[in-house]
Amino acid sequence: MAYQRIYFKDKMQEGYYDLTEEIGQNFHEMFEPELTPKEMLALGVFGGKYMTDCMAEFPKSWFEGAKLSPEKKDIHLNYFEVDASLPLQAWQDKGWIYPGDPRGWFQWYCRYYYGRRLPEEDLRQIKRWKAMRRHIGAIKKNCLPLDLTCRKKQRQALLHWAYDSRKI
């Protein structure tokens, strides 16, 4: 891949990073997300508010058909129509936010999928992603297969982490 520098400016940060991998390619062996950022945005995640001021940073195609709400979070845009997000402040208070990705895991994932690599931070975020699998076990234990009305909040949370909870 030809080295590419991505410049960004949004409400939370301004700067640049380098893409060193092809888009959607060469993921860490422990990282196998089931959904792409484009698929997640089209399904409905984060009440549609998450990426509305930083769309210029990513491919326009990611936002075609995306369920977005530029003014405020709208949980009816979420696939399961429930709020499965903690406020950003809660994530900051727990120390889960990497300063380079102040919006959290999904911002990291979008940049990772796009081709940015930060080995130490990538491993930290991949471990966090893997920890979400516990919710898959809870759904399987407590719900009939493919009963999308069962544990909707957990299913929505899994969508936020690129797990396709519609298939559980």
GUKEVO-106752 format. One line per field, with one value per residue (C-alpha): residue in three letters; x, y, z. Coordinates in pm, 1 decimal, m for minus. Layout:
// residues N
resn [ALA:...]
px [X:...]
py [Y:...]
pz [Z:...]
END
This chain:
// residues 168
resn [MET:ALA:TYR:GLN:ARG:ILE:TYR:PHE:LYS:ASP:LYS:MET:GLN:GLU:GLY:TYR:TYR:ASP:LEU:THR:GLU:GLU:ILE:GLY:GLN:ASN:PHE:HIS:GLU:MET:PHE:GLU:PRO:GLU:LEU:THR:PRO:LYS:GLU:MET:LEU:ALA:LEU:GLY:VAL:PHE:GLY:GLY:LYS:TYR:MET:THR:ASP:CYS:MET:ALA:GLU:PHE:PRO:LYS:SER:TRP:PHE:GLU:GLY:ALA:LYS:LEU:SER:PRO:GLU:LYS:LYS:ASP:ILE:HIS:LEU:ASN:TYR:PHE:GLU:VAL:ASP:ALA:SER:LEU:PRO:LEU:GLN:ALA:TRP:GLN:ASP:LYS:GLY:TRP:ILE:TYR:PRO:GLY:ASP:PRO:ARG:GLY:TRP:PHE:GLN:TRP:TYR:CYS:ARG:TYR:TYR:TYR:GLY:ARG:ARG:LEU:PRO:GLU:GLU:ASP:LEU:ARG:GLN:ILE:LYS:ARG:TRP:LYS:ALA:MET:ARG:ARG:HIS:ILE:GLY:ALA:ILE:LYS:LYS:ASN:CYS:LEU:PRO:LEU:ASP:LEU:THR:CYS:ARG:LYS:LYS:GLN:ARG:GLN:ALA:LEU:LEU:HIS:TRP:ALA:TYR:ASP:SER:ARG:LYS:ILE]
px [0.0:113.1:153.7:m132.3:m175.2:m527.7:m594.1:m897.9:m1067.7:m1386.6:m1543.6:m1312.8:m974.5:m758.2:m455.1:m350.1:m257.2:m101.5:m264.7:m25.0:m263.8:m526.7:m878.3:m1038.5:m726.0:m446.4:m622.4:m453.8:m508.4:m719.5:m949.9:m1237.8:m1517.6:m1841.2:m1949.6:m1771.6:m1809.4:m2034.7:m2258.7:m2277.2:m2376.9:m2642.4:m2787.4:m2815.1:m2571.5:m2509.9:m2843.3:m2709.7:m2511.7:m2165.8:m1993.3:m2186.9:m1910.9:m1621.9:m1761.4:m1501.7:m1230.3:m1363.6:m1478.8:m1809.2:m1940.9:m1944.9:m2222.2:m2443.0:m2755.5:m2626.0:m2879.1:m2754.1:m2894.7:m2674.7:m2870.1:m2902.6:m2898.7:m3215.9:m3241.6:m3512.4:m3233.4:m3060.9:m3132.1:m3294.5:m3439.1:m3285.0:m3010.8:m2711.9:m2450.8:m2292.3:m2221.6:m1873.4:m1792.7:m1841.0:m1591.5:m1346.6:m1387.5:m1306.0:m991.5:m1116.0:m1052.4:m726.0:m639.3:m577.2:m932.7:m1136.6:m1471.0:m1375.5:m1372.5:m1576.6:m1351.4:m1052.1:m1224.0:m1307.0:m946.7:m814.2:m1047.2:m939.2:m576.2:m420.3:m210.3:m95.8:37.7:6.1:m330.7:m458.7:m390.8:m563.0:m872.6:m880.6:m875.5:m1169.0:m1352.2:m1293.5:m1429.2:m1766.1:m1812.5:m1951.5:m2272.5:m2303.2:m2294.4:m2563.2:m2791.0:m2741.0:m2808.1:m3121.8:m3284.7:m3423.8:m3210.3:m3281.6:m3534.3:m3441.8:m3685.6:m3482.8:m3205.9:m3230.2:m2994.7:m2720.7:m2780.0:m2752.5:m2433.6:m2285.5:m2369.0:m2173.5:m1871.0:m1901.1:m2064.0:m2368.9:m2615.3:m2896.8:m2751.4:m2755.4]
py [0.0:351.2:550.5:797.8:1076.6:1157.3:1505.3:1566.7:1849.9:1803.9:1922.7:1709.0:1717.1:1826.9:1652.8:1370.4:1004.4:773.3:481.4:190.5:m88.0:m132.0:m47.6:m343.3:m558.6:m708.1:m713.3:m856.1:m1232.9:m1198.4:m938.5:m1063.4:m805.6:m921.0:m577.0:m299.7:63.1:120.1:m172.4:m53.7:298.7:162.4:m68.3:211.8:261.1:526.8:694.8:823.1:1101.4:950.7:1044.2:1343.1:1604.1:1392.8:1240.7:1413.0:1197.5:870.5:741.1:896.4:549.5:465.9:720.8:621.0:480.1:556.9:630.1:965.0:1234.7:1546.9:1743.3:1494.5:1124.9:947.8:595.3:515.0:512.6:229.3:m111.2:m234.2:110.3:109.0:317.1:92.8:366.2:519.6:892.4:976.5:1121.9:778.9:627.2:908.1:865.5:494.5:566.9:373.0:654.0:672.2:1042.5:996.6:865.6:1083.4:937.2:588.6:239.5:302.7:588.7:362.8:88.3:322.4:437.2:83.2:m42.9:250.9:136.0:314.5:95.8:178.3:m155.5:m93.2:81.7:m169.8:m456.1:m272.6:m207.4:m561.3:m697.4:m470.2:m592.5:m955.7:m889.2:m800.3:m1167.2:m1225.4:m1062.4:m1321.8:m1592.5:m1416.4:m1388.0:m1754.5:m1861.4:m1652.2:m1622.3:m1850.5:m1849.2:m1547.5:m1397.7:m1036.3:m913.5:m1080.5:m875.6:m590.4:m367.8:m631.6:m694.8:m321.6:m298.4:m585.0:m400.4:m103.5:m335.4:m482.8:m810.8:m899.5:m978.3:m1028.6:m1376.0:m1500.1]
pz [0.0:m71.0:245.8:294.3:549.0:669.6:806.6:1023.2:1207.3:1407.2:1732.1:1945.7:1774.2:1486.6:1346.4:1119.8:1113.4:859.5:684.8:653.9:551.6:283.3:394.7:573.5:538.7:747.6:1083.5:1392.0:1409.2:1727.2:1571.5:1356.0:1362.0:1204.8:1083.5:898.1:1005.6:702.8:800.9:1160.5:1058.5:820.4:1086.4:1338.9:1624.8:1889.7:1823.4:1492.3:1658.0:1685.7:1360.2:1231.8:1266.1:1139.9:823.2:605.0:764.8:622.7:282.6:172.5:94.3:466.5:515.3:223.0:385.1:735.4:1006.2:1133.5:1357.0:1343.7:1604.1:1890.5:1971.3:1854.0:1993.5:1738.7:1479.8:1667.8:1519.0:1840.6:1926.0:2274.3:2431.8:2495.6:2542.1:2846.0:2825.3:2699.9:3041.8:3200.8:2957.7:3029.2:3406.1:3376.7:3173.8:2872.4:2623.4:2434.1:2391.1:2017.7:1973.3:2211.5:2096.8:2209.0:2066.3:1752.4:1647.4:1701.0:1497.3:1210.1:1192.5:1228.5:955.3:738.9:769.6:1066.0:1295.1:1647.8:1778.6:2153.5:2134.5:1879.7:2122.8:2408.4:2198.4:2058.4:2415.2:2500.6:2188.4:2286.6:2637.5:2481.8:2387.6:2738.2:2614.7:2339.0:2604.9:2808.2:2506.2:2412.3:2770.7:2820.7:2477.3:2212.2:1896.2:1674.4:1920.1:1850.7:2115.6:2391.3:2556.8:2310.1:2508.7:2505.1:2136.3:2060.7:2267.1:2065.7:1742.9:1881.8:1903.7:1550.0:1659.5:1451.6:1729.9:1478.3:1414.1:1774.3]
END
